[in-house]
Each structure stands twice: as structure tokens, then as C-alpha cells.
Amino acid sequence: MPSLSRRPTVRSALLRIGSAGILLAGLLGPSSASAATTPTFVPIGAGYTAETLEQFAAEAAAVDTSGDVSILVLPITYGVDPLSMSNGLRNKNLTLADGRRGQIEDACLAVIPAGETCHVVLAPVLVRADAFDPANVALVTPGLDGIYVLGGDQVVANTPFEAALANAQAAGAVTSGNSAGAAVESADMIAGYTGNNGPEQGFERGAVDLWLYAGPTDDTRGLVFGLQNVLLDQHVFQRGRIARLINASFTAGELGIGVDADTAATIKNGTDLTKVGGTSGAFVADSITYASPGQFDGSGTLSIHHVATHVLAPGDGYNLATRQPIVGGSAVAAPDLASRTFPSLATPAGSGPLLLGGGVSATSAVINRLVAASGGAGSRIVVLTVGYAKSEIATKDAKAYAAALTADGAAASWFVLDQRTNAGPVTAALAGADGILLTAPDPSTVLAALGATSAITSAVESAWRGGAALLANDAAASALSAGFTAATRPGPSTAAIESAAVAEFRPDSVTPVTGLGWVHVAVEPGIVSNRHWGRLYNIVAAQPVASRLGLGIDAETAVEFGPGLPAPLVVGDNAAVALDGRFGSLGVGANGTLAAHWAILDTYVGGQAIQP
């Protein structure tokens, strides 16, 4: 297993975990009631929606025996400095936290039976000194039913206050929290990204800041009474964290469970995920069941095979001990993969190399490979840009690719394709081409754009079938495949990207279409960098059962097909992902989110053949 580097001072831009850790085991005398209780956790991916808060409140109410549901709300995630805070900032944070306390109280009142009451208290613990204050420790009262950790920047310490929380949880209190408050609910935890890494580096070695329990004096970990042998993540679809979860769970040798924004998962007794509630879903990354072989290549990208993945929607459950999804109330055993092979992905005899790019820039190593595949220095390569909303951008891109090809020794020419293009010069150039670069930016218009210049599209196909090398980039790669999602991509704002990343896990929010079928596999470009995980799962679900195989190709990466290759090869800097849905089941949850069980995932890096 790769060695881990602990970085307690590293702070993620998205989830900061304070330099102090969680708990000292010496402070945590086991409760006398611990043997008679079953711990319940309700991690919430993000947000404070009524539905997710009520899911937590209902669990807290279920353990109450007094008729007065007692919940303690912790703003311990609201600090930036674990040691100090100005009075002004303190008052501001406590005011914000009290608003959240009110939302939790409303949720409690909405779920309790008539005649019962809710007692929801905000503990003013924002810095370490607060956690040693006996008055605050006294807020952890006997009979506490629920503990809720607010989301934000995590600042917690080894204190008597948290020792009292551990005893309360052992006595039956339900533990919940959202965002950072969900991350700390596993003893081993994902503390964010290291340095300037983000979702785009999710498969990279060392990109994930892992805090793994290393004994009673370890202060870089999750709650000591948190879930064991599992890593929890949050915002999993919204912020494109599937690669990070696979990376972290493989590195730690544990299950990975990610909960999306505005979504809650109830986990009882440390083993039974009994309910997914909210607007989205949860994700399971299991590299244990099939003993997934994996390694980080020379550039540091993770290559891993036979990862069992599950997209859990409302109505689904999951048994963490047996690692089996619960579908329709019944456990579904792991399918036998002994006979697993990929269908023939060979291209026609006599055709040239076909590279499908996941969003390749002019400086990518894939450009060098196109020149080599076209015959090297002096080869004639035609650049075609198609389906652009603005001709000036299409022209700029065409010129940049042509300049890069020329710098690499090729003789490059370029054309912008639209309804006004004179097909004669283009088809003449294609007839003498050794190589072609066809790029399109928009999956929602690419088929129509290629159809509008059908004579040129036919000339491209003829040249390729006659032996010319072809790089189809971005949406053009999708168009040549067996199927893809033609939904419009989101705008560049973070809010638009995150909203789309959630929506794309809903079958009614994507548009699966049939491609031109020049290769017999569905393709989704930009899989990691553009957070297109939902698109990939949905195009696999949209294929006939026997053909449920899709490729996700990341930016600056291509997959090369050829009649002389026994299996396609990965070219470039990042990963290609194969998602195989032929052995499992796919459906739709009660809230419209895709449900997937036993979808097998493999990742490949440069130079590797795509095969099981």
C-alpha cells in the first residue's frame, strides 16, 4: 500500500480541518450503557434542508424516552483559528449558529408525536478554551438524544467537552452533521485536498489529505467514536469528489461512502445504511470486495481495477459489513467477474489510428501522438473546428492546433466548419491528408453541426477508413462513439458547475443520444476535470444491458483505437475510466436520482491497454 503523508497543517480551500484533532482515548471512559445501545450516524452531504434535518431529528426522537427530545448543536466547525477569535467574529458566528439551531428545532418539532417537546441547545464552543469550560461540558446532559455538528471550517480539540460527547453517543445519542460535520463522523477521515489540489487532481497520489487513526495520542483523525473501517465524504456529486473518494478509500484500504449535498444517510450500528433521504444520492466506492489491484503510475495518477461502485438513491440501503447493496429490501450479492471481458473495440480493417480525446489542448502530448500516428515530420494534417457558437473562437482554436502541429513537424492546414463553408477545398485537403484533428466544444449541437456539413463529415470518415490518423476531440469524440449525453454543459461559474454535477445524476436531466458509431462504446469526455460522473453513469444506464460499457476520458488524455491494437491504449497525462454496468442493475430512485448497483469501475493511465 502506498505510504501516507500526514499534513496536520494543510488546510483545504473547501474543507479546513483545524490543527487540533478530535479526542484522546484516555478521556473517553466507556459508558455503562454502551453495550446496550447501537450507535446511529446521519451524515449529511451539505445544506440545511428540512428533509435532511428531519431525517436526523426523527432518529434522535426515536431514542428519546422522556418525551422531551434533547439535541445539542455544536458550532465547533465555525472557527478558523482553534486558539482564538475576536469578540466581533465570535458574536457573528454564534448568531449564525443560532439560526441553524432554530432550523434543527423546527425539524424536531415537525417529526415528534403530539404532546412531546424538543429542547435544542447551542453549545458556545468555538475555540479550544471553550471546550475546557465546565459550563460548556455540563451542556452534554444525561439523556442527550442528538448531537449535530454544523458544517464549515472544522476546529476541534482533545478536550473534556468532546469526551462527554463520546460518552453521550455511547449512551445512545444520535450523531449527525453536514459538510465538515459529516466528515468527522468517521474515525478515519478525509480532511480535504493537499496544497492547491482540487477535484481535477482526485486520482493523483498525495492529492487527498487523509487523517488516519494512529493510536490514542493521534490528533489528526475524525471522532474517536466515529464509524470504523469507512471513510465518509460529502458534496460527493456536487463537487466532483468521486475520484477523490476512490483514491482515498483505496489508499486507506477501507470502504468509501460519499453523501451528496442536501442528502442524508442513516447508518445504524456501524454497519447498516438504512435510509438515503433528500434531493440527491450517496456513492459507495468498494475496492475491497474484488481485492482491486491498483498503483500510482510514474506521473502519480491512480490506475485501479475492479472497483465496485454503487449509486444509492432513496429506497436503497447498504450493508457495510457484507459490502452489499440493499435493493427492494433484499441484499444483492457481488456478481462473479471471472468471465468478465470487454467487447471487441477494434476499428475496421485498413482504417487509421483513431484517438478520442477528452478535451485536449494544443500543448498536450496527444498532439505529439497524432503527428507520430500520421507519419511524423512532414505529414499533412487537417484541422477542423465544428459546432462553435462563435466563429472567432473556432478560428482561434483552429489556428492554435495548426500552430502546435506545425511546431511538431507536420504540415498543417485548418478550416472552420459551418453552413457557409465551401466543402470543395476541405474535402480536397482531406483526400490528401495523413491525419485529421476534428474538435467540437458542445455536445448539444455536435451531431447537428456534423450533419449540416455532411459532405465533409463523410470525407473525414473516408479518409480515416482509408488509413489516415484521426483525433476526434471533446464533443467530437462523443459524436463518433456509440452513445453520449447531448445535454448542454453548464456555464463557467462554480454555482452552475456544482448544480449541473448534481442534476446530471438524474436521468431526466440528461439527454442520452446515439452517436455515429465509428467505435462501439459510449464516451464521455472531461470525466474528472469537468465533473461529468453523472453523465457517464447515465449513458451506461441508457445502453442495452449487454452493451452497458462506457469510457470517461479526462482532459489532456485520449484513448487510441486501431485495427492492429488488441485493446485500445491510453495516451496523455491523466486517466481514462471504464464503467461497466453489465453485471449489476441500474434504475431510478424515488426522488428521480439514478440508482446503480455493482457498477464496476476501472481507471487506466498513459500506455495502458483498456481491458479488464
C-alpha positions as CSV (number, residue, x, y, z in Angstrom):
1,M,0.0,0.0,0.0
2,P,1.4,3.5,-0.8
3,S,2.8,5.3,2.2
4,L,0.7,8.1,3.6
5,S,2.0,11.6,4.4
6,R,0.2,13.3,7.3
7,R,-0.2,17.0,6.9
8,P,-2.0,18.4,10.0
9,T,-1.2,21.9,9.0
10,V,-2.5,21.7,5.4
11,R,-5.9,23.4,5.0
12,S,-8.2,22.7,2.1
13,A,-9.8,25.6,0.4
14,L,-13.1,23.7,0.6
15,L,-12.9,21.9,3.9
16,R,-10.5,23.1,6.6
17,I,-9.8,20.8,9.5
18,G,-8.1,22.5,12.5
19,S,-4.6,21.7,13.7
20,A,-6.0,20.1,16.8
21,G,-7.5,16.7,16.3
22,I,-10.6,15.1,17.9
23,L,-10.3,13.1,21.1
24,L,-7.8,11.5,23.4
25,A,-8.8,7.9,24.2
26,G,-7.8,8.4,27.8
27,L,-10.6,11.0,28.2
28,L,-13.2,8.5,27.0
29,G,-14.2,6.1,29.7
30,P,-16.7,3.7,28.1
31,S,-20.3,4.3,29.1
32,S,-22.0,1.7,31.1
33,A,-24.8,1.9,28.6
34,S,-22.6,1.3,25.6
35,A,-23.2,-2.4,25.4
36,A,-27.0,-1.9,25.3
37,T,-27.0,0.8,22.6
38,T,-26.5,0.8,18.9
39,P,-24.8,3.9,17.6
40,T,-26.5,5.8,14.8
41,F,-24.9,8.3,12.5
42,V,-26.7,10.6,10.0
43,P,-24.1,12.2,7.8
44,I,-25.5,14.9,5.6
45,G,-23.5,15.9,2.5
46,A,-24.2,19.6,2.7
47,G,-27.0,22.1,3.3
48,Y,-29.8,22.6,5.8
49,T,-32.9,21.4,4.0
50,A,-35.9,20.5,6.1
51,E,-36.0,16.9,4.7
52,T,-32.4,16.0,5.8
53,L,-32.7,17.8,9.2
54,E,-36.0,15.9,9.8
55,Q,-34.3,12.6,9.0
56,F,-31.8,13.3,11.8
57,A,-34.4,14.6,14.2
58,A,-36.6,11.5,13.7
59,E,-33.6,9.3,14.6
60,A,-33.0,11.4,17.7
61,A,-36.7,11.3,18.7
62,A,-36.6,7.5,18.3
63,V,-34.0,7.1,21.0
64,D,-35.8,9.5,23.4
65,T,-37.6,8.0,26.4
66,S,-38.6,11.2,28.2
67,G,-41.0,12.9,25.8
68,D,-38.6,15.8,25.6
69,V,-36.1,15.3,22.7
70,S,-32.8,16.8,23.7
71,I,-30.4,17.9,21.0
72,L,-27.1,19.7,21.3
73,V,-25.9,21.8,18.4
74,L,-22.1,22.3,18.0
75,P,-20.6,25.2,16.1
76,I,-17.1,23.8,16.6
77,T,-16.7,23.9,12.8
78,Y,-17.2,27.7,12.7
79,G,-13.6,28.7,13.7
80,V,-10.6,29.5,11.6
81,D,-8.0,29.7,14.5
82,P,-8.5,26.9,17.1
83,L,-7.0,29.1,19.8
84,S,-8.5,32.5,19.5
85,M,-11.4,34.5,18.0
86,S,-12.3,38.2,18.2
87,N,-15.4,39.1,20.1
88,G,-17.0,40.5,17.0
89,L,-16.4,37.4,15.0
90,R,-17.5,35.3,17.9
91,N,-20.8,37.1,18.2
92,K,-21.3,36.9,14.4
93,N,-20.7,33.1,14.3
94,L,-22.9,32.4,17.3
95,T,-25.7,34.4,15.7
96,L,-25.3,32.4,12.5
97,A,-25.1,29.1,14.5
98,D,-28.2,30.0,16.5
99,G,-30.1,30.4,13.2
100,R,-29.1,26.8,12.3
101,R,-30.1,25.7,15.8
102,G,-33.5,27.2,15.1
103,Q,-33.8,25.2,11.9
104,I,-32.9,22.0,13.7
105,E,-35.5,22.8,16.4
106,D,-38.1,23.3,13.7
107,A,-37.2,19.9,12.2
108,C,-37.5,18.3,15.5
109,L,-40.9,19.8,16.2
110,A,-42.1,18.6,12.7
111,V,-41.4,14.9,13.5
112,I,-42.2,14.4,17.2
113,P,-45.6,13.0,18.2
114,A,-48.2,15.3,19.6
115,G,-47.6,16.0,23.3
116,E,-43.8,15.8,23.1
117,T,-41.4,18.6,23.1
118,C,-38.0,19.5,21.7
119,H,-35.1,21.0,23.7
120,V,-32.4,22.2,21.2
121,V,-29.4,24.0,22.7
122,L,-26.5,25.7,21.1
123,A,-23.2,25.0,22.8
124,P,-20.9,28.1,22.5
125,V,-17.8,26.1,21.7
126,L,-15.8,27.9,19.1
127,V,-12.2,27.7,20.3
128,R,-10.2,25.2,22.5
129,A,-10.7,27.2,25.6
130,D,-14.4,26.9,25.3
131,A,-14.1,23.1,25.2
132,F,-12.4,23.1,28.6
133,D,-15.1,25.3,30.2
134,P,-17.0,23.2,32.8
135,A,-20.2,25.2,31.9
136,N,-20.0,24.0,28.4
137,V,-19.1,20.4,29.3
138,A,-22.2,20.5,31.5
139,L,-24.4,21.1,28.4
140,V,-23.8,17.5,27.5
141,T,-26.5,16.3,29.8
142,P,-27.6,12.8,30.7
143,G,-30.2,11.5,28.3
144,L,-28.9,13.6,25.4
145,D,-30.7,12.3,22.3
146,G,-28.9,14.0,19.5
147,I,-25.6,15.7,18.6
148,Y,-25.4,17.9,15.5
149,V,-22.1,19.3,14.1
150,L,-22.6,22.3,11.9
151,G,-20.8,22.5,8.6
152,G,-18.0,24.9,7.9
153,D,-14.3,25.1,8.9
154,Q,-13.5,22.3,11.4
155,V,-11.8,23.3,14.7
156,V,-12.0,20.6,17.4
157,A,-9.6,19.5,20.1
158,N,-8.8,16.8,22.6
159,T,-11.0,18.1,25.4
160,P,-13.3,17.1,28.3
161,F,-16.2,18.5,26.3
162,E,-15.6,16.0,23.5
163,A,-15.0,13.2,26.0
164,A,-18.5,14.0,27.3
165,L,-19.9,13.8,23.7
166,A,-18.3,10.4,23.2
167,N,-20.0,9.1,26.4
168,A,-23.3,10.6,25.3
169,Q,-23.0,8.9,21.9
170,A,-22.1,5.6,23.7
171,A,-25.3,6.0,25.8
172,G,-27.4,6.3,22.6
173,A,-27.3,9.9,21.3
174,V,-27.6,10.1,17.5
175,T,-24.6,11.9,15.9
176,S,-25.2,14.0,12.8
177,G,-23.7,16.9,10.9
178,N,-23.3,18.3,7.5
179,S,-20.3,19.0,5.2
180,A,-17.3,19.1,7.6
181,G,-19.6,17.9,10.3
182,A,-20.3,14.8,8.2
183,A,-16.6,14.2,7.5
184,V,-15.7,13.9,11.2
185,E,-18.3,11.1,11.7
186,S,-15.8,8.5,10.5
187,A,-12.8,7.8,12.8
188,D,-10.5,7.9,9.7
189,M,-11.4,10.9,7.7
190,I,-10.8,12.9,4.5
191,A,-9.6,16.3,5.6
192,G,-9.7,17.9,2.2
193,Y,-7.1,18.3,-0.5
194,T,-3.4,19.0,0.0
195,G,-2.0,22.2,-1.2
196,N,-3.7,23.7,-4.3
197,N,-5.2,20.3,-5.4
198,G,-8.9,20.0,-6.1
199,P,-11.4,17.8,-7.9
200,E,-9.3,17.8,-11.1
201,Q,-6.5,16.0,-9.2
202,G,-8.7,13.5,-7.5
203,F,-6.9,10.5,-8.9
204,E,-3.4,11.9,-8.1
205,R,-1.1,10.5,-5.5
206,G,-0.9,12.7,-2.4
207,A,-3.7,15.0,-3.6
208,V,-6.1,13.9,-0.8
209,D,-5.3,14.9,2.8
210,L,-6.1,11.7,4.7
211,W,-6.2,11.7,8.5
212,L,-6.0,8.0,9.6
213,Y,-6.2,7.0,13.2
214,A,-2.8,6.0,14.5
215,G,-3.4,5.4,18.2
216,P,-4.7,7.2,21.3
217,T,-2.4,10.2,21.0
218,D,-3.1,10.8,17.4
219,D,-4.8,14.2,16.9
220,T,-5.3,14.1,13.1
221,R,-8.3,12.0,12.7
222,G,-12.1,12.0,12.9
223,L,-14.2,11.5,16.0
224,V,-12.8,8.6,18.0
225,F,-16.3,7.3,18.4
226,G,-16.9,7.7,14.7
227,L,-17.6,5.0,12.2
228,Q,-14.8,2.4,11.9
229,N,-13.3,1.0,8.7
230,V,-15.0,3.5,6.4
231,L,-14.2,6.9,5.1
232,L,-17.1,9.4,4.8
233,D,-17.1,12.2,2.2
234,Q,-19.6,14.9,1.4
235,H,-20.7,17.1,-1.5
236,V,-19.7,13.9,-3.4
237,F,-21.6,14.6,-6.7
238,Q,-21.8,18.4,-6.3
239,R,-18.1,19.0,-6.0
240,G,-16.9,16.1,-8.2
241,R,-15.4,14.1,-5.4
242,I,-15.8,10.5,-6.8
243,A,-12.2,10.3,-7.9
244,R,-11.1,11.6,-4.5
245,L,-13.2,9.0,-2.7
246,I,-11.9,6.1,-4.8
247,N,-8.3,7.4,-4.3
248,A,-8.7,7.8,-0.5
249,S,-10.6,4.6,0.1
250,F,-8.0,2.6,-1.9
251,T,-5.1,4.2,-0.1
252,A,-6.7,3.6,3.3
253,G,-7.9,0.1,2.5
254,E,-11.4,1.0,3.6
255,L,-14.9,1.5,2.2
256,G,-15.6,5.0,0.9
257,I,-19.1,6.4,1.3
258,G,-19.9,9.8,0.0
259,V,-23.1,11.7,0.6
260,D,-24.2,14.4,-1.8
261,A,-25.5,17.9,-1.0
262,D,-29.0,18.2,0.5
263,T,-28.9,14.5,1.2
264,A,-28.7,12.4,4.3
265,A,-27.8,8.8,5.0
266,T,-28.8,7.0,8.2
267,I,-26.2,4.4,9.4
268,K,-27.1,2.2,12.3
269,N,-24.8,0.0,14.4
270,G,-21.9,0.9,12.3
271,T,-22.9,-1.5,9.6
272,D,-26.4,-0.8,8.2
273,L,-27.1,2.2,5.9
274,T,-30.8,2.0,6.2
275,K,-32.0,5.2,4.5
276,V,-31.0,7.7,1.9
277,G,-33.1,10.8,2.0
278,G,-33.1,14.2,0.4
279,T,-32.8,15.5,-3.2
280,S,-29.8,13.6,-4.4
281,G,-28.0,10.3,-3.5
282,A,-25.0,8.7,-2.0
283,F,-22.0,6.9,-3.5
284,V,-20.1,3.8,-2.4
285,A,-16.5,3.1,-3.5
286,D,-15.5,-0.5,-2.7
287,S,-12.0,-1.6,-3.6
288,I,-12.2,-4.5,-1.1
289,T,-14.7,-7.0,-2.5
290,Y,-12.7,-7.7,-5.6
291,A,-9.3,-7.0,-4.0
292,S,-8.9,-4.2,-6.5
293,P,-5.3,-4.1,-7.8
294,G,-4.1,-0.5,-8.0
295,Q,-1.0,1.6,-8.3
296,F,0.1,5.1,-8.9
297,D,2.0,5.4,-12.2
298,G,5.2,7.4,-12.7
299,S,3.3,10.6,-13.1
300,G,1.3,9.9,-9.9
301,T,-2.1,9.0,-11.4
302,L,-4.0,6.1,-9.9
303,S,-4.6,3.0,-12.1
304,I,-7.0,0.7,-10.3
305,H,-9.3,-2.2,-11.5
306,H,-12.5,-3.9,-10.4
307,V,-13.7,-1.2,-8.1
308,A,-17.3,-2.0,-7.1
309,T,-19.4,1.2,-7.1
310,H,-22.9,1.9,-6.1
311,V,-25.1,5.0,-6.5
312,L,-27.6,4.8,-3.7
313,A,-30.9,6.6,-4.2
314,P,-33.9,6.9,-1.8
315,G,-35.2,3.3,-1.4
316,D,-31.8,1.8,-1.4
317,G,-29.7,0.7,1.5
318,Y,-26.2,-0.8,2.1
319,N,-24.6,-3.3,4.5
320,L,-21.2,-2.1,5.3
321,A,-20.2,-5.4,6.9
322,T,-21.1,-7.6,3.9
323,R,-20.5,-4.8,1.4
324,Q,-23.8,-5.5,-0.3
325,P,-26.4,-3.0,-1.5
326,I,-30.0,-3.5,-0.3
327,V,-32.4,-3.2,-3.2
328,G,-36.1,-3.6,-2.7
329,G,-35.4,-4.8,0.8
330,S,-33.1,-7.6,-0.2
331,A,-29.3,-7.8,-0.2
332,V,-27.7,-8.2,-3.6
333,A,-24.6,-10.3,-3.6
334,A,-21.4,-9.5,-5.5
335,P,-21.6,-10.8,-9.1
336,D,-18.9,-13.2,-10.3
337,L,-16.5,-11.3,-12.6
338,A,-14.4,-14.4,-13.5
339,S,-15.7,-14.3,-17.1
340,R,-15.6,-10.6,-17.5
341,T,-14.2,-9.4,-20.8
342,F,-14.7,-6.2,-22.8
343,P,-16.4,-6.5,-26.2
344,S,-14.3,-6.1,-29.3
345,L,-13.4,-2.4,-29.6
346,A,-11.4,-3.0,-32.8
347,T,-11.8,-0.5,-35.7
348,P,-12.3,-1.5,-39.3
349,A,-9.5,-3.2,-41.2
350,G,-7.5,-0.7,-43.1
351,S,-8.5,2.2,-41.0
352,G,-6.0,4.6,-39.4
353,P,-5.4,5.2,-35.7
354,L,-8.4,6.8,-34.1
355,L,-7.8,8.9,-31.0
356,L,-10.8,10.0,-28.9
357,G,-9.7,13.0,-26.8
358,G,-11.3,14.1,-23.5
359,G,-10.6,17.8,-24.0
360,V,-7.1,18.1,-25.5
361,S,-5.3,21.4,-25.6
362,A,-2.8,22.5,-28.3
363,T,0.1,21.7,-25.8
364,S,-1.0,18.2,-25.0
365,A,1.1,15.1,-25.5
366,V,-1.8,13.8,-27.5
367,I,-1.0,16.3,-30.3
368,N,2.5,14.7,-30.5
369,R,0.9,11.3,-30.8
370,L,-1.3,12.5,-33.6
371,V,1.7,13.7,-35.6
372,A,3.5,10.4,-35.0
373,A,0.5,8.4,-36.0
374,S,0.1,10.4,-39.1
375,G,3.7,9.6,-40.3
376,G,5.8,12.1,-38.3
377,A,7.6,15.1,-39.7
378,G,6.2,16.3,-43.0
379,S,2.8,14.6,-42.5
380,R,-0.2,16.5,-43.8
381,I,-2.7,17.1,-41.1
382,V,-6.0,18.9,-41.5
383,V,-7.6,20.7,-38.5
384,L,-11.4,21.1,-38.5
385,T,-13.3,23.0,-35.8
386,V,-17.1,22.5,-35.8
387,G,-20.2,23.3,-33.8
388,Y,-18.8,26.5,-32.2
389,A,-21.3,29.3,-31.1
390,K,-18.8,32.0,-32.3
391,S,-16.7,31.7,-35.4
392,E,-13.9,33.9,-33.9
393,I,-13.4,31.3,-31.1
394,A,-13.5,28.4,-33.7
395,T,-10.8,30.3,-35.7
396,K,-8.7,30.9,-32.7
397,D,-8.7,27.2,-31.7
398,A,-8.1,26.0,-35.3
399,K,-5.0,28.3,-35.6
400,A,-3.7,27.2,-32.2
401,Y,-3.9,23.5,-33.1
402,A,-2.4,24.1,-36.5
403,A,0.5,26.0,-35.0
404,A,1.2,23.2,-32.5
405,L,1.1,20.6,-35.2
406,T,3.4,22.7,-37.3
407,A,5.8,23.2,-34.4
408,D,5.9,19.4,-34.1
409,G,7.0,19.0,-37.7
410,A,3.6,18.5,-39.5
411,A,2.3,20.4,-42.5
412,A,-1.0,21.7,-41.0
413,S,-3.9,23.4,-42.6
414,W,-7.2,24.4,-40.9
415,F,-10.8,25.1,-41.6
416,V,-13.8,26.3,-39.6
417,L,-16.9,24.3,-40.5
418,D,-20.4,25.8,-40.6
419,Q,-23.2,26.1,-43.0
420,R,-21.3,28.7,-45.0
421,T,-18.2,26.6,-45.5
422,N,-17.3,25.8,-49.1
423,A,-16.9,22.0,-48.9
424,G,-14.7,21.7,-52.0
425,P,-11.4,22.9,-50.6
426,V,-12.0,21.0,-47.3
427,T,-12.7,17.6,-49.0
428,A,-9.8,18.1,-51.3
429,A,-7.5,18.7,-48.3
430,L,-8.9,15.6,-46.6
431,A,-8.4,13.4,-49.7
432,G,-4.6,14.0,-49.4
433,A,-4.4,14.1,-45.6
434,D,-2.2,11.8,-43.5
435,G,-4.0,12.9,-40.3
436,I,-7.1,14.9,-39.2
437,L,-7.9,16.8,-36.0
438,L,-11.7,17.2,-35.5
439,T,-12.8,19.2,-32.5
440,A,-16.1,20.4,-31.2
441,P,-16.9,22.1,-27.9
442,D,-20.7,21.4,-27.4
443,P,-22.3,18.0,-27.1
444,S,-25.7,19.5,-27.5
445,T,-25.0,20.8,-31.1
446,V,-22.2,18.5,-32.4
447,L,-24.4,16.0,-34.3
448,A,-26.4,18.7,-35.9
449,A,-23.2,20.6,-36.8
450,L,-21.7,17.5,-38.4
451,G,-25.0,16.8,-40.2
452,A,-25.0,20.3,-41.6
453,T,-21.6,19.7,-43.3
454,S,-22.4,16.1,-44.2
455,A,-20.2,16.0,-47.2
456,I,-17.2,17.0,-45.1
457,T,-18.1,14.5,-42.4
458,S,-18.3,11.7,-45.0
459,A,-14.9,12.8,-46.3
460,V,-13.4,12.6,-42.8
461,E,-14.8,9.1,-42.4
462,S,-13.5,8.0,-45.8
463,A,-10.0,9.4,-45.1
464,W,-9.9,7.6,-41.7
465,R,-11.2,4.3,-43.1
466,G,-8.6,4.7,-45.8
467,G,-5.7,4.9,-43.3
468,A,-5.4,8.5,-42.2
469,A,-5.0,9.1,-38.4
470,L,-7.9,10.8,-36.7
471,L,-8.0,12.7,-33.4
472,A,-11.7,13.4,-32.5
473,N,-11.6,15.8,-29.6
474,D,-14.1,16.7,-26.8
475,A,-17.7,16.6,-28.1
476,A,-16.4,15.3,-31.4
477,A,-15.1,12.2,-29.6
478,S,-18.6,11.7,-28.1
479,A,-20.2,12.1,-31.5
480,L,-18.2,9.3,-33.1
481,S,-19.0,6.9,-30.2
482,A,-21.9,4.5,-29.7
483,G,-23.7,7.0,-27.4
484,F,-23.3,10.1,-25.3
485,T,-25.2,12.7,-23.3
486,A,-26.2,15.6,-25.5
487,A,-27.3,17.9,-22.6
488,T,-25.9,21.4,-22.7
489,R,-22.9,21.9,-20.5
490,P,-23.1,24.4,-17.6
491,G,-21.7,27.9,-17.6
492,P,-18.3,28.6,-16.1
493,S,-19.5,29.8,-12.6
494,T,-18.9,27.5,-9.6
495,A,-22.6,27.6,-8.8
496,A,-23.5,26.4,-12.4
497,I,-20.9,23.7,-12.4
498,E,-22.0,22.3,-9.0
499,S,-25.7,22.5,-9.8
500,A,-25.1,20.6,-13.0
501,A,-22.9,18.0,-11.3
502,V,-25.8,17.1,-9.1
503,A,-28.5,17.3,-11.8
504,E,-26.6,15.0,-14.1
505,F,-27.1,12.1,-11.8
506,R,-30.8,12.4,-12.6
507,P,-31.8,10.6,-15.8
508,D,-34.4,13.3,-16.5
509,S,-31.7,16.0,-16.6
510,V,-29.5,14.5,-19.3
511,T,-30.1,13.6,-22.9
512,P,-28.7,10.3,-23.9
513,V,-28.4,10.0,-27.7
514,T,-27.0,7.5,-30.2
515,G,-23.6,8.6,-31.7
516,L,-22.3,7.9,-35.2
517,G,-21.0,4.5,-34.0
518,W,-17.5,4.6,-35.5
519,V,-16.4,2.9,-32.3
520,H,-18.7,0.5,-30.4
521,V,-18.6,2.1,-26.9
522,A,-20.2,5.1,-25.3
523,V,-17.9,8.0,-24.5
524,E,-18.0,10.9,-22.1
525,P,-15.1,13.5,-22.3
526,G,-13.8,15.5,-19.4
527,I,-14.8,12.9,-16.8
528,V,-12.8,14.2,-13.8
529,S,-11.9,17.8,-14.7
530,N,-15.5,18.7,-15.8
531,R,-17.2,16.6,-13.1
532,H,-19.1,14.5,-15.7
533,W,-19.6,11.5,-13.5
534,G,-23.4,11.7,-13.6
535,R,-23.3,11.8,-17.4
536,L,-21.1,8.7,-17.6
537,Y,-23.4,6.7,-15.3
538,N,-26.4,7.8,-17.2
539,I,-25.0,6.9,-20.7
540,V,-24.1,3.5,-19.4
541,A,-27.6,3.1,-18.0
542,A,-29.1,4.2,-21.3
543,Q,-27.3,1.4,-23.3
544,P,-28.8,-2.1,-23.8
545,V,-27.9,-4.4,-20.9
546,A,-25.3,-6.4,-22.9
547,S,-23.7,-3.1,-24.1
548,R,-23.5,-1.2,-20.8
549,L,-19.9,-0.2,-21.1
550,G,-18.8,3.4,-21.2
551,L,-15.5,5.3,-21.3
552,G,-14.8,8.5,-19.5
553,I,-11.8,10.3,-20.9
554,D,-10.2,13.1,-18.9
555,A,-8.7,16.3,-20.1
556,E,-5.3,16.2,-21.9
557,T,-5.9,12.5,-22.4
558,A,-7.0,10.3,-25.3
559,V,-7.9,6.7,-26.0
560,E,-6.4,5.3,-29.1
561,F,-8.2,2.6,-31.2
562,G,-6.7,0.8,-34.1
563,P,-7.2,-2.4,-36.2
564,G,-3.7,-3.5,-35.1
565,L,-4.3,-3.0,-31.4
566,P,-5.5,-5.9,-29.3
567,A,-7.1,-3.3,-27.0
568,P,-7.3,0.5,-27.0
569,L,-4.4,2.4,-25.4
570,V,-4.5,5.4,-23.2
571,V,-2.4,8.4,-24.3
572,G,-1.7,11.6,-22.4
573,D,-1.4,12.9,-18.9
574,N,-4.5,11.9,-17.0
575,A,-6.8,8.9,-16.6
576,A,-9.4,7.2,-18.6
577,V,-12.3,5.4,-16.8
578,A,-14.2,2.4,-17.9
579,L,-17.6,2.0,-16.3
580,D,-19.1,-1.5,-16.7
581,G,-22.8,-1.8,-15.9
582,R,-23.3,-5.3,-17.4
583,F,-23.1,-7.2,-14.1
584,G,-25.3,-5.1,-12.0
585,S,-28.5,-3.2,-12.1
586,L,-29.5,0.4,-12.8
587,G,-32.7,2.2,-12.1
588,V,-34.2,5.4,-10.7
589,G,-34.8,6.3,-7.0
590,A,-37.9,7.7,-5.5
591,N,-36.5,11.3,-5.9
592,G,-35.5,10.8,-9.5
593,T,-31.8,10.2,-8.9
594,L,-30.1,7.4,-10.8
595,A,-29.6,4.2,-8.8
596,A,-26.7,1.9,-9.7
597,H,-25.6,-1.3,-8.0
598,W,-22.5,-3.3,-8.8
599,A,-21.3,-1.0,-11.5
600,I,-17.6,-2.0,-11.9
601,L,-15.1,0.8,-12.5
602,D,-11.5,0.7,-13.8
603,T,-9.1,3.5,-14.4
604,Y,-6.2,3.5,-16.8
605,V,-3.2,5.8,-17.3
606,G,-0.9,6.6,-20.2
607,G,0.4,3.5,-22.0
608,Q,-2.1,1.1,-20.5
609,A,-4.5,-1.1,-22.5
610,I,-8.2,-0.8,-21.7
611,Q,-9.1,-4.3,-20.7
612,P,-10.4,-5.9,-17.5
